[in-house]
Amino acid sequence: MFWTLMWFIANILFVTSVVVYLFMHRAYKEAVLQPADRELIAKRNGRRLLFGIIGIAMFMAMVICFLINMRMNG
């Protein structure tokens, strides 16, 4: 039951990080399309990259927890 709970938590964090990434990507694209300063574009690109990396890490954690759960519980 522990690994099922861990998988569920990892799944929630993965979905949340993907949604936040999509909002960060939208903010970045709006900054690129509008006449914004380079500092703002770089800042939003950094945030977008950070949440992309977090999303990938949460996906790997979700997969690992799922595989362990399947191994333990059949």
C-alpha positions in Angstrom: 0.0 0.0 0.0 2.9 2.3 0.6 4.1 2.2 -3.0 0.6 2.8 -4.2 0.4 5.9 -2.1 3.8 7.0 -3.3 2.8 6.5 -7.0 -0.4 8.5 -6.4 1.5 11.4 -4.9 4.1 11.3 -7.7 1.4 11.2 -10.2 -0.3 14.3 -8.7 3.0 16.1 -8.6 3.8 15.2 -12.2 0.4 16.4 -13.5 0.8 19.6 -11.5 4.3 20.3 -12.8 3.1 19.7 -16.4 0.2 22.2 -16.0 2.6 24.8 -14.5 5.0 24.2 -17.3 2.3 24.9 -19.8 1.5 28.2 -18.1 5.2 29.1 -18.0 5.5 28.3 -21.7 2.5 30.5 -22.5 4.0 33.4 -20.5 7.3 32.9 -22.4 5.7 32.9 -25.8 3.6 36.0 -25.0 6.8 37.8 -23.9 8.5 36.8 -27.2 5.6 37.9 -29.3 5.2 41.2 -27.6 7.9 43.9 -27.6 9.3 42.9 -24.2 12.8 43.5 -22.9 15.4 40.7 -23.2 15.7 40.4 -19.4 12.0 39.4 -19.0 12.3 36.9 -21.9 15.4 35.3 -20.3 13.7 35.2 -16.9 10.6 33.5 -18.3 12.7 31.1 -20.4 14.6 30.1 -17.3 11.4 29.4 -15.4 10.1 27.4 -18.3 13.3 25.3 -18.4 13.1 24.7 -14.7 9.6 23.5 -14.7 10.3 21.3 -17.8 13.1 19.6 -15.8 10.9 19.2 -12.8 8.2 17.7 -15.0 10.7 15.2 -16.4 12.0 14.3 -12.9 8.4 13.8 -11.7 7.6 11.6 -14.6 10.6 9.4 -13.8 9.7 9.3 -10.1 6.1 8.3 -11.1 7.4 5.5 -13.4 9.8 4.2 -10.7 7.1 4.2 -8.0 4.7 2.4 -10.4 7.2 -0.3 -11.3 8.1 -0.9 -7.7 4.4 -1.1 -6.8 3.8 -3.6 -9.6 6.8 -5.7 -8.5 5.7 -5.7 -4.8 1.9 -6.2 -5.4 2.0 -8.4 -8.5 
